[in-house]
Amino acid sequence: MAQIAVMGAGSWGTAFALVLADAGNTVRLWGRRPELCDTINDKHENSEYLPGVELPDAISATPDPADALAGAEVVVLAVPSQQLRSNLESWAGHVPAEAILVSLMKGVELGTHKRMSEVIAEVTGAGPERIAVVSGPNLAREIASREPAASVVACEDQSVAEHLQKLMHSAAFRPYSMTDVIGCELAGTAKNIIGLAVGVCVGLGFGDNTKASVITRGLAETARLGVAIGADPVTFMGLAGMGDLVATCSSPLSRNRTFGEKLGEGMSVEEVTSQTRQVAEGVKSCQSVAELAKINGVEMPIVEHVAALVAGELSPDELVRRLISRQAKPETV
């Protein structure tokens, strides 16, 4: 099928490499630590991030980005969102000129307020027809266990989205294609922040009514911002929107919900971070999304309150109390 480079050997990068290999592709996985790459090559297992999951022979790993990128028809980017720019700047000279660039990342860059596809375009000079996004209810452990799942691949060029759709369609993974890159990226970013808020509510001992309320209103405010920056509102009702939001807010496998739970139980951001191997992207992106909403004149109270919590300006109890005590309004999106 295709030679594909996956840049990032964390849980989601590795799980997606498995999906691509199952679909018949050859995958070269880049990891920054040589010892992890050796383990993947020797034992066919990412023992640090997906222990117990056997990786197909079609996956090999390397700590050398030039080696991973050589000859790649598709380059999948799976590093933490706030590290994308620095990584891409060091890799750009090795990225094949015609390769399609696929973002698995869910974040908005601090300072610039750019979505990941915008950072990719800025650093590499790639046009929109070469940049795609994958987003949906895709918890890495379940994907790696080959539990049935669906997702969305978005590119402004529908034919490219359909090409990628074929490259990642396996027996357990069903991708849908679309052109709304903005909606997919914003939905994937905001759901992590809403997941933090739901986790806080769980940590405080609240039940399903509270969780459902936060999920629903969180989706509404995400859609408001999406429409303001050019997204298709229908996207927020689909896999990249509601689907990903429900998975993140409902599952103990979600690192953002789990992070929020610990905050609700009384731990500080620093204490939770010190115990967490992987990045909870909502913690990194909440301030950027809150600023992006303000720039566009959009009210996002859940995002704003989570940003204040992460900044140490609110306690978990105050977050919930302030959201509930806000002025009552008609329920409109």
C-alpha positions in Angstrom: 0.0 0.0 0.0 2.2 2.9 1.2 5.4 3.7 3.1 4.4 5.8 6.1 6.4 7.6 8.8 4.8 8.0 12.2 6.6 10.7 14.1 6.0 10.0 17.8 6.1 6.7 19.6 3.7 7.5 22.5 0.5 5.6 23.0 -1.6 7.2 20.2 1.3 7.3 17.7 2.0 3.6 18.3 -1.7 2.7 18.2 -2.2 4.5 14.9 0.9 2.9 13.5 -0.7 -0.5 14.3 -3.9 0.6 12.5 -1.8 1.6 9.4 0.1 -1.7 9.5 -3.2 -3.7 9.8 -4.4 -1.9 6.7 -1.4 -3.2 4.7 1.1 -0.4 5.0 4.8 -0.4 6.0 5.3 1.9 8.9 8.5 3.5 10.2 7.9 4.8 13.8 10.1 7.6 15.1 10.8 7.7 18.9 13.2 10.1 20.6 14.7 7.5 22.9 16.9 4.8 21.3 16.1 2.3 24.1 12.4 2.5 23.4 13.0 2.0 19.7 15.2 -1.0 20.4 12.4 -2.6 22.5 9.9 -2.1 19.7 12.2 -3.6 17.1 13.4 -6.5 19.3 10.2 -7.4 21.1 7.5 -6.0 18.8 6.0 -4.2 21.8 6.0 -0.6 23.1 6.4 -1.7 26.7 6.2 1.8 28.1 3.1 3.1 26.5 1.2 0.0 25.3 2.5 -2.9 27.3 1.1 -6.3 26.3 0.2 -5.2 22.8 2.0 -7.1 20.1 3.0 -4.9 17.1 3.0 -6.2 13.6 6.2 -7.0 11.7 5.4 -4.1 9.3 6.2 -1.7 12.1 9.8 -0.8 12.8 11.2 2.0 15.0 14.1 4.4 14.8 15.4 7.4 16.9 16.8 9.0 13.7 14.1 11.3 12.1 15.9 11.3 8.7 15.7 7.5 8.7 12.0 7.5 9.6 11.1 10.1 7.0 13.2 8.7 4.1 10.9 7.7 1.2 7.7 8.3 3.2 4.6 8.9 1.1 2.6 10.0 4.2 4.1 11.6 7.3 1.9 11.2 10.5 2.7 13.7 13.2 2.0 12.4 16.7 4.0 14.6 19.1 2.6 16.8 21.9 1.0 19.8 20.3 3.2 22.4 22.1 6.3 20.6 20.8 5.2 20.4 17.2 6.8 23.6 15.9 10.3 22.9 17.4 10.2 19.3 16.2 9.0 20.2 12.7 11.7 22.9 12.4 14.4 20.2 13.0 12.7 17.7 10.7 11.6 19.9 7.8 14.7 19.3 5.7 14.0 15.6 5.7 10.3 15.6 4.9 9.8 14.4 1.3 8.6 17.2 -0.9 5.4 15.5 -2.0 4.5 13.7 1.2 1.0 14.1 2.7 1.2 15.5 6.3 -1.3 14.1 8.8 -1.9 15.5 12.2 -3.0 13.4 15.1 -2.5 16.2 17.5 -5.2 18.0 19.4 -4.2 21.4 20.6 -3.9 25.1 19.9 -0.4 26.6 20.0 0.4 28.8 23.0 1.1 32.4 22.0 0.1 32.2 18.3 -3.4 30.6 18.8 -2.7 28.5 15.6 -4.2 25.2 15.0 -1.8 22.3 14.3 -2.5 22.3 10.6 -1.6 26.0 10.5 1.7 25.3 12.3 2.4 22.6 9.8 1.7 24.9 6.9 3.8 27.7 8.3 6.9 25.5 9.1 6.9 23.3 6.0 5.3 25.5 3.4 2.9 22.7 2.5 -0.4 23.7 0.8 -3.8 22.7 2.3 -4.0 19.8 -0.2 -1.1 18.1 1.5 -2.3 18.6 5.1 -4.8 16.4 6.8 -6.2 15.8 10.3 -7.4 12.6 12.0 -9.8 13.0 14.9 -12.6 11.0 16.6 -13.3 8.8 19.6 -10.0 7.0 19.5 -8.7 6.0 23.0 -5.3 4.5 22.2 -5.5 1.4 24.4 -8.8 0.4 22.8 -7.5 1.1 19.3 -4.4 -1.0 20.0 -6.6 -3.8 21.3 -8.4 -3.7 17.9 -11.7 -2.9 19.4 -14.1 -1.6 16.7 -13.8 2.2 16.3 -14.5 4.9 13.8 -12.8 8.2 13.1 -12.7 11.1 10.7 -9.9 12.1 8.3 -10.2 15.7 7.1 -8.4 17.5 4.3 -9.5 20.5 2.2 -8.9 18.3 -0.8 -11.6 15.6 -0.7 -9.6 13.3 -2.9 -6.7 13.4 -0.5 -9.0 12.6 2.4 -10.4 9.7 0.5 -6.9 8.4 -0.3 -5.9 8.5 3.3 -9.2 6.9 4.2 -8.2 3.9 2.2 -4.8 3.7 3.7 -6.1 3.5 7.3 -9.2 1.4 6.8 -8.6 -1.9 8.7 -10.8 -4.7 10.0 -11.3 -2.8 13.3 -10.9 0.8 12.3 -13.4 2.6 10.0 -12.5 6.1 8.9 -14.9 8.6 7.3 -13.6 11.4 5.1 -14.5 15.1 5.1 -13.1 18.6 4.2 -13.8 20.5 7.5 -10.2 20.7 8.9 -11.1 23.6 11.1 -14.0 21.8 12.8 -12.1 18.6 13.3 -9.2 20.4 14.9 -11.2 22.6 17.1 -13.5 19.8 18.3 -10.5 17.6 19.1 -8.8 20.4 21.1 -11.8 21.6 23.0 -13.0 18.2 24.0 -9.8 17.8 26.1 -10.7 20.9 28.1 -14.3 19.8 28.5 -12.9 16.4 29.6 -10.9 18.2 32.3 -14.1 19.9 33.6 -16.0 16.6 33.7 -13.2 15.0 35.5 -13.2 17.8 38.1 -17.0 17.2 38.6 -16.3 13.4 39.1 -13.5 14.2 41.5 -15.9 16.3 43.6 -18.3 13.4 43.8 -21.0 14.7 41.4 -23.0 12.3 39.3 -24.3 11.8 35.8 -26.6 14.8 35.7 -23.7 17.1 36.3 -21.5 15.3 33.7 -24.2 15.4 31.1 -24.7 19.0 31.6 -21.1 19.9 31.3 -20.7 17.7 28.2 -23.7 19.2 26.4 -22.9 22.9 27.3 -19.3 22.2 26.4 -20.3 21.0 23.0 -22.5 24.1 22.5 -19.7 26.5 23.3 -17.2 24.6 21.1 -19.7 24.9 18.2 -20.1 28.6 18.8 -16.3 29.2 18.4 -16.2 26.8 15.5 -18.8 28.7 13.5 -17.0 32.0 14.3 -13.7 30.7 12.8 -15.2 29.0 9.7 -16.1 25.5 10.7 -19.1 23.5 9.5 -21.5 23.3 12.6 -22.5 19.8 11.4 -19.0 18.5 12.3 -19.7 19.0 16.0 -22.5 16.5 15.8 -20.3 13.8 14.3 -17.4 11.6 15.3 -14.9 14.4 15.6 -17.3 16.4 17.8 -19.8 14.6 19.9 -18.1 11.2 19.4 -14.7 12.2 20.6 -16.2 14.4 23.4 -18.3 11.5 24.8 -15.3 9.1 24.8 -13.0 11.6 26.5 -15.5 12.6 29.1 -16.8 9.0 29.9 -13.7 6.8 29.9 -11.2 6.3 32.8 -8.7 5.7 29.9 -8.9 9.4 29.1 -5.8 11.2 30.5 -7.7 14.6 30.5 -10.7 13.3 32.4 -8.3 11.5 34.8 -6.3 14.6 35.3 -9.4 16.6 36.1 -10.6 14.0 38.6 -7.3 14.3 40.5 -7.8 18.1 40.5 -11.3 17.6 41.9 -10.0 15.4 44.6 -7.7 18.2 45.8 -4.4 17.7 44.1 -2.6 20.6 42.4 -1.7 20.9 38.7 1.9 20.4 39.6 1.2 17.3 41.7 -0.9 15.6 39.0 1.7 16.5 36.3 4.5 14.9 38.4 2.5 11.7 38.5 1.6 11.6 34.8 3.8 10.0 32.1 1.8 11.4 29.2 0.6 14.9 28.4 -3.0 15.9 29.2 -3.4 18.3 26.2 -6.3 20.1 27.8 -4.0 21.5 30.5 -1.7 22.9 27.8 -4.4 24.3 25.4 -7.0 25.7 27.8 -5.5 29.2 27.9 -4.9 29.3 24.1 -8.5 28.3 23.4 -9.9 30.8 25.9 -7.8 33.5 24.3 -8.9 32.4 20.8 -12.5 32.7 21.9 -12.0 36.2 23.3 -10.3 37.3 20.1 -13.3 36.1 18.1 -15.9 37.6 20.6 -17.2 34.1 21.6 -18.2 33.3 25.1 -16.8 29.9 26.4 -17.5 29.8 30.1 -16.4 26.2 30.7 -13.1 26.7 28.9 -12.5 30.1 30.6 -13.1 28.5 34.1 -10.9 25.5 33.4 -8.1 27.9 32.3 -8.5 29.8 35.5 -8.4 26.6 37.5 -5.2 25.4 35.7 -3.7 28.9 36.4 -4.4 28.5 40.1 -7.0 31.3 40.1 -10.0 29.1 41.0 -10.5 26.0 43.2 -12.5 23.1 41.8 -15.5 24.0 44.1 -15.4 27.6 42.8 -15.3 26.4 39.2 -18.6 24.5 39.6 -20.2 27.1 41.7 -19.4 30.0 39.3 -20.7 28.0 36.3 -24.0 27.2 38.0 -24.5 30.8 39.3 -24.0 32.4 35.9 -27.0 34.4 34.6 -29.8 32.1 33.4 -30.4 32.2 29.6 -32.4 30.5 26.9 -30.7 27.3 25.7 -29.3 28.4 22.4 -26.1 27.3 20.7 
